[in-house]
Amino acid sequence: MRRSTDFASVVRSGSRARRGQLVVHYLPELRSGPAIVGLVVGKTIGPSVARHQVSRRLRGLLADRLDVFQPGSGTVVRAMPGTADAPSALLGRDLDAALVRLLGAR
């Protein structure tokens, strides 16, 4: 996801689930085409190095789960403070729990 209007649409109009260190917003009918996913990793996470590390870890976790999103859907994953210290396994469990809540997936 690259356009701020897509982020805004998903966050404002989509469903939301918070699990642990992550908040996941999901909008099933954002646009035509493949599903798109965006990340929000703010300065509350830490310095630039920590934010980029969290982004890489979340992208890796999401890449393994792209098959659960329906075509045309939009998803935004927001990292909460403390995400930088959380192990990837915990982030994966939080992400799966949020997706089960929103999609009934996994």
Secondary structure, 3 states (H helix, E strand, C coil): CCCHHHHHHHHHHCEEEEECCEEEEEECCCCCCCCEEEEECCHHHCCHHHHHHHHHHHHHHHHCCHHHCCCCCEEEEEECCCHHHCCHHHHHHHHHHHHHHHHCCC
